[in-house]
Amino acid sequence: MKDRTRTPGTRPATDSARDDDSRYEAVRSRDGRFDGVFFFAVETTGIYCRPSCPARTPKRHNVRFFPTAAAAQGAGFRACRRCRPDAVPGSADWNARADVVGRAMRLIGDGVVDREGVAGLAARLGYSARQVQRQLTAELGAGPVALARAQRAHTARVLLQTTALPVTEIAFASGFASVRQFNDTVRAVYAATPTALRAAAPVRDRATPAAGIPLRLAHRGPYQAGPVFDLLQQEAVAGVEEVTGPPGRRVYRRTLRLPYGTGIAAVEERGGAPRTGGGGWLEARLHLTDLRDLTTAVQRLRRLFDLDADPYAVDERLGADPRLAPLVAARPGLRSPGAADPEELAVRALVGRARAAELVQRYGKRLDAPCGALTHLFPEPAVLAGAEPGGRLGALAAALADGAVRLDAGADRDDAEHALLALGLAPATVAAVRTRALGDPDAAPPGTDLPGTWRPWRSYALNHLRAAGELE
């Protein structure tokens, strides 16, 4: 299981180079580095787990391996109650890859199948529904419906165990079409009724809707929270974002425009030395006007904080470079932050922080219930296109509003870059959008002569140079 450095767009190594015997070695050593990369199931118990599950290691001939939790569920296995395999970070492949499978997984994570069905997913990808079904099933062992179902089950468990909401409300908030479908899925995935699943969690952990939904946003490997919060504090736009507290104990808060309503998210910086074991988490809390937005809000926070990254693969490649080796050693697990709202980030990259704050106050929608310094949502592209029709801002807003430029979770990065350049945006601005809004791990500003050995992690390499003060 040694080579974790993969080129985005290639077939996942868990499906090819790594055979089942090497996966079993990861299970036997309880290697948390591979949590979310693959899952294993035990035929004698009917349970599937994450590789780091602390339970006694099963015999090799009783173990099967799956690329996704949905594939394990589809084969009839239920989630382990001890290691909670549904709570692992997502595979880094889905955020890094530029092919149709990677784009599809990002869209499914954003809740597109729940909102628009498989037909909507296929339309966004530019493929037929049959082609999407075939490609996902061939590579991941599950189609879009099964993948979305697994995600809904995880959302349901979070709501059952962290809130005091009635079970019926949770069923629909999780994206299920009926209470019966909800009950059947929870029983199949967790081998327990919703009521029993709720009873398994401490009562003290349950919050009321007014208090928000408490979450632990998991990540694999070490996580350098300080540089991420430094960047968010430096960029924070008044009215939409704020960062409070001393370094090491800061809280980032922001407003969110979501498919069904609005939200306010708060994420805590974890003080002390960065975790270097199998992984950790960031504490978060979400206040949502419509609980159906929970899955989407969580995925957008995960992209913002780059929580699904594979720091082992990144650090292994960059740490082999003489220039970067001491920087990687000083900051293992340094992340490449993304965006909670890609369209908002594109506008901000174009106009800058001060101008963005002006746009918020002039055109942003005021929250029905402002929360401290958070008072507005960032203005929608259609609003900006009508209010500021001239110049590059007007052109960008209009293109975002009418779909000529797509920056959603499943957007094609090359198509988006060409469209932005055609609008007259500076190459440096487009590179920033590609890195942050589109989550490209290998983007580089124009005119920078970067070694080919830094690929496919040039975005991370540049963050190391910035953190060390070698770049502005």
Salt bridges, closest charged atoms under 4 A:
ASP20 OD1 - ARG23 NH1 2.32
ASP21 OD1 - ARG60 NE 3.36
GLU25 OE1 - ARG28 NH2 2.74
ASP31 OD2 - ARG33 NH2 2.61
ASP35 OD2 - ARG50 NH1 3.28
ASP86 OD2 - HIS154 ND1 3.11
ASP86 OD2 - ARG157 NE 2.78
ASP93 OD1 - ARG6 NE 3.12
ASP99 OD2 - ARG97 NH2 2.52
ASP110 OD2 - ARG115 NH2 3.56
ASP110 OD1 - ARG300 NE 3.06
ASP110 OD1 - ARG303 NH2 3.20
ASP114 OD1 - ARG152 NH1 2.44
GLU116 OE2 - ARG124 NH2 2.73
GLU139 OE2 - ARG97 NH1 2.52
ASP184 OD1 - ARG187 NH1 3.73
ASP230 OD1 - ARG250 NH1 2.74
GLU235 OE2 - ARG436 NH1 2.99
GLU241 OE2 - ARG254 NH1 3.82
GLU241 OE1 - ARG348 NH2 2.80
GLU242 OE2 - ARG253 NH1 2.21
GLU269 OE1 - ARG250 NE 2.78
GLU283 OE2 - ARG216 NE 3.28
ASP290 OD2 - ARG292 NH2 2.79
ASP308 OD1 - ARG302 NH2 2.68
ASP310 OD2 - ARG4 NH2 2.54
GLU344 OE1 - ARG254 NH2 2.73
GLU344 OE2 - ARG348 NH1 2.64
GLU358 OE1 - ARG355 NH1 3.36
GLU380 OE1 - ARG257 NE 3.99
GLU388 OE2 - ARG355 NH2 3.23
GLU388 OE2 - ARG362 NH1 4.00
ASP408 OD2 - ARG124 NH1 3.09
ASP408 OD1 - ARG406 NH2 2.82
ASP414 OD1 - ARG434 NH1 2.90
GLU417 OE1 - ARG434 NH1 2.49
ASP440 OD2 - ARG434 NE 2.53
ASP442 OD2 - ARG455 NE 2.72
ASP442 OD1 - ARG458 NE 3.09
GLU470 OE1 - ARG323 NH2 3.31
